Amino acid sequence: MKRLLLLFSLAGAIAANAQLTAPGAFTTAPAEVFPLLDTNTRLDMVDYYNSGLKTASNNRLNGQSVITELTPSSLTVKISDSSSAQVAILPAGNDTVIAVVSTVATPGLDSTLKFYDSTWKPLAADKYFTAPTWNDWITQGHDSSEVMAYTPFMLASIYINPADGVMTVSNNLASFLDEDVYADIAEAIHPTLTYRWNGKKFVKQ
């Protein structure tokens, strides 16, 4: 009964935009958002973290999952040894946008970013964030061809800090390319790119 009351309370928080929190969003997310973690498991994980416990929970692949960061506006969960996710709550006028960052090791960390409204309805990602191109990553005085000769794609991880609205996109090619190869192209690539939430979308800084 206590668990049901907690679930209803969290669901009520989702309905009331001003009260939406990252743990509330995490525990009431549709199954397809966190397919390896059922609702009861997610509730247990929040309980463990709030109790100061580092207890891991079993996921649907019989692996171990644990929350590593939790604030009212951000929650980060290690889903498996090779994947993690962040739920970030972003104010958007009279509404709230939920940003979900999913990160996998390939072996370099690589993230995807999706957006939802306060009821978990999917939103068009390009309305809120324009993913960086090679031209964004290349430093002044260099050309994208210098990098693309060694790799046709970028590996980049994303972290959102809702406290100041800053999103950091980190270059992880050093974890993927041979050390000597990366040393040859390192000066041509920015180590990070930063974006700031302006209440409507993320804008490159």
N, C-alpha and C positions, 0 to 999 in steps of 0.2 A: 504494500500500500504506500509506504514511504517513497519507493522508487517511482510509482505511478504519479504521485503528487508532484515529485520533482520534475518528471517529464512534462506534465501538464504546465507546470510553472515556467519551464524553459520554452515550451511552445508558445505560451502567452507572451514571453519576452520577444519572440520572433515577430509576433503580430504587432507589438508596440515598438515602432522603429526606434524611439528614443531610448528604449531599454535593451536594445539588441547588443549582446556581448559576443566575443569570440567563442568562449566555452558554450554559450547557449546555441550559437550557430553550429558549432561542431557536433553537438549531441543531437540536434534536430535535423541535420542535413539528410537529404534523400540517400537511399542506399547506393545509388549509382555514383555519388560523389566520393564515398569512401567504401568501395565494395569489399575490402578486406576486414572492415570493422563494423560489426552490427551495433545497433543503438545501445543495447545494454553494456557492451564492451566499452563503448565511448563514454557512457555515464560512469562506469567504474574507473576509467582512466582519469577523468576529471576529479573524481572523489579521491583517488590515490594521490594525485598531485596536490590537491588542496589540503590533504592530511600530512603533507611533507614526506610521503613515501615514494621510493623509486621503483615500486613494484611494476613489473612489465605485465602486459596482458597478451593472451594468445589471440592471433588473428586467424582468418579463415584458411591460411596456408600453413597453419601450425607453426608460424614464426612468432616472434616477440615484438610487440609494439609498445611505445611509451611516449608520453608527453614530455617534451624537454623544455618548453617555455610556455608560460600562460600569464596573460594580463587581460583586463577587460576588453582590450581592443586587438589582441593578437594571441594566437595559439599555434605552436609548432609541435608536430608529432613525428617521431621516428616510426615509420610504418614497418619497415623491414631493414635488413642490413644494407640494402641498396636503394632505398626510397624513403622520402619524407614529404611532408606537406605543411604548409602554413595557411591558416585562416586569418585574414586581416579585415577589420571592420573600418570602412571608410565613410565619413559623413558626406552626403550629397544633397545639399539643400534640405528639404523637408523629408527626404528619404535616406536610406542607407544602402551602400553597395558592399557586398561581400566579395572580397578577392581571395581566390584560392590558388596558391602556388604549389605545384607538384614538381618534385625534384627527384631525378634518378641518376645513378652513377653509371657512366657509359664507356670507360671508367671515369672520365671527367664529369663532374656534376653538370647536369643540364636541366633547366626548368621550363615548364609551361605555365601560362597564367590564364585563368578563367575568371569571369565576373558573373555575379548573380545579384538579383534584387533581394530585399529583406525576407521574401517568402521562398527563396531558392529558385526563382524563375531565371533560367539562363539569359544573359545579356550579351549583345554583340561585342566581342572583345575589342575590335578595332575602334569602337566608339570611345573607349576608355584608355587605350594604350596602343601606340604605334611601335611595333617591334623594331629594334635597331637593325639597320642594314650594314653591309661591310663598310660603306662610306662613313657611318657613324663611329665604327670601331677604329678606323685607320687614323693614325696621328698625322699632324701637319708635316708636309714634306715627303710623305710616303704615298704609295699607291696600293690599292686592294690586290692587284695582281701579284705583289710581293708575298702576300699571305696565301692567296688562293692557289698558288703553285704548290703549296704543301698540304692544304686542307680546303675542301670546298664548303665547309660548314663551320659555324661557330658553336662552341660549347659554353654556355653561360648560365649561371645560377642567379636566382632572384631572391632578394629579401626586402620585405616592406616593414618600415618602422612607422606605424600609425600615429605615434606620439608627435612626430614632426612632419608626417606626410611624405617622407623621403623613401624612394625605392632605389636600391642599389643593385645593378646588374653586373656581375663579376665574370671576367674572362677566365675560363678554366682550360684553355688549350694546353697549358703547361702540363696538365695531368694526362693529356692524351698523346701529344706529340713527343718524339724523341727529344731528349734534353738538348742535344746539340742543334737540332732543327729549330726548336723553339727559341734558343738563344739567338739564332740568326734573324728571326722575325719579331722578337719581343719589342724592339723599339718602334715597330710599325703599328702596334696595337695598344689601345688604351687598356689598362688593367681593370678599370671599372667605368661604368656609365651611371649617372645619377638622374633621377626623375623626381618631380615633386607633384603631389596631388593638389590640384587647385580647386577642388570641390566638384569638379565635373570630369576630369581626366588627369592622367599623368603627363606632365610636360617635361621635356628634356631640359636639363640645366646646363 
